[in-house]
Amino acid sequence: MRLRILAVVVTIPLLLAACGTDSGPGQRPAGRGPEMLANLPSCDRVPLDTGTEVRARVSGLLLPEDARVTSVVEQGALTTVEATVRMTPLDVRAHYEQRGDLDLLRIEDEIFETEVLMRAQQRRTYLRATALCADGTTLTAVVGPDSEDAGLPEFQSR
């Protein structure tokens, strides 16, 4: 089962490279959208609830309410949090755009993946949401100091 999940996670970046966008940063490609996510396997076939759930007490981390945290790793000033959620990457983007308790610094999406850079609680968070199945997403959040040179990951713009 892990090999199937790995195959999906490895295949998605290749699909992203093929999709691309001419719409500019943060805009969805014209004529594409959630219907493309329907080509992914059903989430009933991809276990989102495997692995031990852990508690994430990280200042500045604002995940969607139903996110299931599976890993928290502190690396100096940065903390990396891994989670899954029953949302598409486009839903994740909409979630953050609707929140009033953070400052959005940058958002980009390419349907199968959304990247968000935000500021909350005097911390910055880089979040990457990658489609795992038709309506399930893996989240990787890196939280660090509120600084341009905090060492957060860079956007994967194409």
C-alpha positions as CSV (number, residue, x, y, z in Angstrom):
1,M,0.0,0.0,0.0
2,R,2.9,2.4,0.8
3,L,4.2,1.8,-2.7
4,R,0.9,3.0,-4.2
5,I,1.0,6.1,-2.1
6,L,4.6,6.7,-3.0
7,A,3.7,6.2,-6.7
8,V,0.9,8.8,-6.4
9,V,3.2,11.3,-4.6
10,V,6.0,10.8,-7.1
11,T,3.7,11.1,-10.1
12,I,2.0,14.3,-9.1
13,P,5.1,16.5,-9.6
14,L,5.4,15.1,-13.1
15,L,1.8,15.9,-13.8
16,L,2.4,19.4,-12.4
17,A,5.3,20.0,-14.8
18,A,3.1,18.9,-17.7
19,C,0.2,21.2,-16.6
20,G,2.1,24.5,-16.0
21,T,0.4,27.8,-16.1
22,D,0.6,30.9,-18.2
23,S,-1.8,32.7,-15.8
24,G,0.8,34.3,-13.6
25,P,1.6,33.6,-9.9
26,G,-1.3,32.6,-7.7
27,Q,-3.8,32.2,-10.5
28,R,-5.4,29.0,-11.7
29,P,-4.8,27.9,-15.3
30,A,-7.7,28.7,-17.5
31,G,-10.0,25.8,-18.4
32,R,-8.7,23.5,-15.7
33,G,-9.8,22.8,-12.1
34,P,-11.3,20.4,-9.8
35,E,-12.3,18.1,-12.6
36,M,-8.6,17.2,-13.1
37,L,-8.5,15.9,-9.5
38,A,-11.2,13.4,-10.4
39,N,-8.5,11.5,-12.4
40,L,-6.7,10.7,-9.1
41,P,-7.6,7.5,-7.2
42,S,-10.6,7.5,-4.9
43,C,-9.6,8.4,-1.4
44,D,-11.4,5.3,-0.2
45,R,-8.4,3.4,-1.8
46,V,-5.8,5.7,-0.2
47,P,-5.4,5.4,3.5
48,L,-5.4,9.0,5.0
49,D,-5.7,7.7,8.5
50,T,-2.7,5.5,8.7
51,G,0.2,6.2,11.1
52,T,0.1,7.6,14.6
53,E,-1.5,11.0,15.0
54,V,0.7,13.4,17.0
55,R,0.0,16.7,18.8
56,A,1.4,19.8,17.1
57,R,2.0,22.6,19.5
58,V,3.8,25.0,17.2
59,S,3.4,28.8,17.5
60,G,2.2,30.2,14.2
61,L,1.0,26.9,12.8
62,L,-2.6,27.3,11.5
63,L,-3.8,24.1,9.8
64,P,-7.3,23.4,8.6
65,E,-9.5,22.1,11.5
66,D,-9.7,18.5,10.3
67,A,-6.0,18.1,9.5
68,R,-4.5,15.0,11.0
69,V,-0.9,15.7,12.1
70,T,1.5,12.7,11.6
71,S,4.9,14.2,12.2
72,V,6.5,17.2,13.9
73,V,10.3,17.8,13.5
74,E,12.2,20.7,15.1
75,Q,15.3,21.7,13.2
76,G,16.9,24.7,14.9
77,A,14.6,27.8,14.3
78,L,12.4,25.8,11.9
79,T,9.7,23.3,12.7
80,T,8.4,20.9,9.9
81,V,4.9,19.5,10.3
82,E,3.4,16.7,8.1
83,A,-0.4,16.2,8.0
84,T,-3.2,14.9,5.9
85,V,-6.7,16.4,5.4
86,R,-9.9,15.5,3.4
87,M,-9.7,18.6,1.1
88,T,-8.3,19.2,-2.3
89,P,-5.3,21.6,-2.7
90,L,-7.8,24.1,-4.2
91,D,-9.9,23.8,-1.0
92,V,-6.8,24.4,1.1
93,R,-6.1,27.6,-0.8
94,A,-9.7,28.8,-0.3
95,H,-9.4,27.9,3.4
96,Y,-6.4,30.2,3.9
97,E,-7.9,33.0,1.7
98,Q,-11.0,33.1,3.9
99,R,-9.1,33.2,7.3
100,G,-9.0,36.6,9.0
101,D,-6.3,35.6,11.6
102,L,-3.3,35.6,9.3
103,D,-1.5,37.6,6.6
104,L,-1.2,35.9,3.3
105,L,2.2,36.8,1.8
106,R,2.0,34.7,-1.3
107,I,-0.2,31.9,-2.8
108,E,0.3,29.8,-5.9
109,D,-1.5,26.8,-7.1
110,E,-1.3,24.4,-10.0
111,I,-4.4,22.3,-9.2
112,F,-2.6,19.3,-7.9
113,E,-0.4,21.4,-5.5
114,T,-0.9,24.7,-3.7
115,E,1.8,26.7,-1.9
116,V,1.1,29.3,0.7
117,L,3.4,31.7,2.5
118,M,1.6,33.3,5.5
119,R,2.3,35.2,8.7
120,A,0.6,34.5,12.0
121,Q,1.4,35.0,15.6
122,Q,4.7,36.7,14.7
123,R,5.9,33.6,12.8
124,R,6.0,32.7,9.1
125,T,4.7,29.5,7.6
126,Y,5.4,28.0,4.2
127,L,2.8,25.3,3.5
128,R,2.7,22.9,0.5
129,A,-0.6,21.0,-0.1
130,T,-0.2,18.1,-2.5
131,A,-3.1,16.1,-3.8
132,L,-2.9,12.5,-2.6
133,C,-6.3,11.3,-4.0
134,A,-9.4,12.9,-5.4
135,D,-10.3,14.8,-2.2
136,G,-7.4,14.1,0.1
137,T,-4.2,16.1,0.5
138,T,-0.9,15.9,2.2
139,L,0.3,19.0,4.0
140,T,3.9,20.0,4.7
141,A,4.2,23.1,6.8
142,V,7.5,24.7,7.7
143,V,7.2,27.3,10.5
144,G,10.0,29.7,11.4
145,P,10.8,33.3,12.4
146,D,9.0,36.2,10.7
147,S,11.9,37.1,8.5
148,E,12.7,37.2,4.8
149,D,15.9,35.1,5.5
150,A,14.3,32.6,8.0
151,G,15.3,29.6,5.8
152,L,11.8,28.6,4.8
153,P,11.5,26.6,1.5
154,E,11.2,28.5,-1.8
155,F,8.1,28.4,-4.0
156,Q,8.3,25.8,-6.8
157,S,7.2,28.2,-9.6
158,R,7.5,26.9,-13.1
